[in-house]
Amino acid sequence: MLRNLASQKLLTRITRFNSTRWSSGAAPSEAVITSFPENPSSKSEEFVLQKVFAERGNDLPASQMKNPYEKEKFVSSFTGRPYGRHITGLCKHKHEQVAKEIAKARSLGMMPVMLKNVKFLKDPALYDPEKPLRPHSCPDEPISATLVRCAFFAAHKHRNQRRKNDDKSPYINHPLGAAFILTNEAGITDPIVLQAAILHDTVEDTDTSFEEIERLFGPKVRAVVAEVTDDKTLEKQERKEAQVKNGPKKSHEAKLVKLADKLYNLRDLSSPNGRPKDWDDERVREYFRWARRVVQGLKGTHDELEKKIFELCDKGEKV
Ligand SMILES: Nc1nc2c(ncn2[C@@H]2O[C@H](COP(=O)(O)OP(=O)(O)O)[C@@H](OP(=O)(O)OP(=O)(O)O)[C@H]2O)c(=O)[nH]1
């Protein structure tokens, strides 16, 4: 009875046609809704699918049978397409079962098939960098995709920050520039080091937490980011001394990030528009002297980067 009512309701909103719009075979239904509900993952849709799963008595685990739509597990609210296995966490067999059930429900007119709601085309929630569809534990995410996700996350976190220089360049230029120094000048390809370089100021300078870094990029990246994050509860002078004192104890990965960080900042200070607006010559010289002390404690990490830093210090201490 309920089933009939629900399907009648849905059927009034559905026009059937042979759809070729689905690019993947995952959504084989031919029914397309002509008007969109306010929320594509509406409760009624959820309820209907639950009924379908329950009545058909398929052999999904009890927890998923109970509420197959729980946490929007199986169908994207934005596209109406079933999520892939990397999102649902189902094995191949169960995933195929779910896809079949969704297809059956749709062909019976018991579940709407939605095209992307135009309302969502410009919705930033389509990709939320803080809740990406693939978590770090997804084993098959290509490293190029991880690095892009990481860069996008850092850009999002630093979006309202500018460098202190005359140009007020976007802050994200600094962490991306440090990562680029590592790949381009130091030949570093270790993804942990590169992610840590991109993220190295997110906890220190934005609302990012270490837990967030671990959830999204894994415990190794978190550990390196933690090593290069200053303790902002310390007084500035103490903080600066802590970098000199603790540098030698850091991991090789953290030392590489520190070298790239310093080299980027020293280059900035050596360029005509790179120095912070309110820094006089003495403050610039002081930064070079302090950077030299920090980098002396990192010696033996990467000869080429260290050499470049000491050359800049030789000049910068004399401005
Ligand atoms: N040279 C330069 N630095 C800028 C600019 N904008 C922001 N900064 C940041 O300022 C910091 C150096 O300024 P300080 O006054 O010495 O330190 P503080 O901001 O931590 O108090 C660096 O932070 P940091 O990344 O935490 O590095 P570090 O101080 O640990 O080396 C650097 O990245 C800029 O336009 N030019």
Ligand as a Chemical Component Dictionary entry (heavy atoms), coordinates in Angstrom:
data_LIG
# 
_chem_comp.id                   LIG 
_chem_comp.type                 NON-POLYMER 
_chem_comp.pdbx_formal_charge   0 
_chem_comp.three_letter_code    LIG 
# 
loop_
_chem_comp_atom.comp_id 
_chem_comp_atom.atom_id 
_chem_comp_atom.alt_atom_id 
_chem_comp_atom.type_symbol 
_chem_comp_atom.charge 
_chem_comp_atom.model_Cartn_x 
_chem_comp_atom.model_Cartn_y 
_chem_comp_atom.model_Cartn_z 
_chem_comp_atom.pdbx_ordinal 
LIG N1  N1  N 0 60.106 37.543 4.006  1  
LIG C1  C1  C 0 58.788 37.638 4.136  2  
LIG N2  N2  N 0 58.172 36.945 5.125  3  
LIG C2  C2  C 0 56.816 37.047 5.231  4  
LIG C3  C3  C 0 56.070 37.841 4.344  5  
LIG N3  N3  N 0 54.769 37.710 4.681  6  
LIG C4  C4  C 0 54.689 36.902 5.715  7  
LIG N4  N4  N 0 55.920 36.489 6.068  8  
LIG C5  C5  C 0 56.176 35.562 7.171  9  
LIG O1  O1  O 0 56.679 36.322 8.244  10 
LIG C6  C6  C 0 57.439 35.445 9.083  11 
LIG C7  C7  C 0 58.658 36.162 9.504  12 
LIG O2  O2  O 0 58.258 37.269 10.221 13 
LIG P1  P1  P 0 58.659 37.428 11.741 14 
LIG O3  O3  O 0 58.127 38.744 12.220 15 
LIG O4  O4  O 0 60.137 37.173 11.881 16 
LIG O5  O5  O 0 57.946 36.239 12.467 17 
LIG P2  P2  P 0 56.454 36.009 12.900 18 
LIG O6  O6  O 0 55.560 36.498 11.793 19 
LIG O7  O7  O 0 56.407 34.503 13.068 20 
LIG O8  O8  O 0 56.246 36.747 14.166 21 
LIG C8  C8  C 0 57.699 34.197 8.290  22 
LIG O9  O9  O 0 56.892 33.230 8.903  23 
LIG P3  P3  P 0 57.181 31.696 8.896  24 
LIG O10 O10 O 0 56.797 31.155 7.559  25 
LIG O11 O11 O 0 56.524 31.109 10.078 26 
LIG O12 O12 O 0 58.699 31.518 8.902  27 
LIG P4  P4  P 0 59.777 31.669 10.012 28 
LIG O13 O13 O 0 59.678 32.986 10.699 29 
LIG O14 O14 O 0 59.570 30.497 10.906 30 
LIG O15 O15 O 0 60.967 31.551 9.144  31 
LIG C9  C9  C 0 57.246 34.546 6.892  32 
LIG O16 O16 O 0 56.710 33.449 6.216  33 
LIG C10 C10 C 0 56.753 38.555 3.319  34 
LIG O17 O17 O 0 56.151 39.271 2.539  35 
LIG N5  N5  N 0 58.100 38.431 3.251  36 
# 
loop_
_chem_comp_bond.comp_id 
_chem_comp_bond.atom_id_1 
_chem_comp_bond.atom_id_2 
_chem_comp_bond.value_order 
_chem_comp_bond.pdbx_ordinal 
LIG N1  C1  SING 1  
LIG C1  N2  DOUB 2  
LIG C1  N5  SING 3  
LIG N2  C2  SING 4  
LIG C2  C3  DOUB 5  
LIG C2  N4  SING 6  
LIG C3  N3  SING 7  
LIG C3  C10 SING 8  
LIG N3  C4  DOUB 9  
LIG C4  N4  SING 10 
LIG N4  C5  SING 11 
LIG C5  O1  SING 12 
LIG C5  C9  SING 13 
LIG O1  C6  SING 14 
LIG C6  C7  SING 15 
LIG C6  C8  SING 16 
LIG C7  O2  SING 17 
LIG O2  P1  SING 18 
LIG P1  O3  DOUB 19 
LIG P1  O4  SING 20 
LIG P1  O5  SING 21 
LIG O5  P2  SING 22 
LIG P2  O6  DOUB 23 
LIG P2  O7  SING 24 
LIG P2  O8  SING 25 
LIG C8  O9  SING 26 
LIG C8  C9  SING 27 
LIG O9  P3  SING 28 
LIG P3  O10 DOUB 29 
LIG P3  O11 SING 30 
LIG P3  O12 SING 31 
LIG O12 P4  SING 32 
LIG P4  O13 DOUB 33 
LIG P4  O14 SING 34 
LIG P4  O15 SING 35 
LIG C9  O16 SING 36 
LIG C10 O17 DOUB 37 
LIG C10 N5  SING 38 
# 
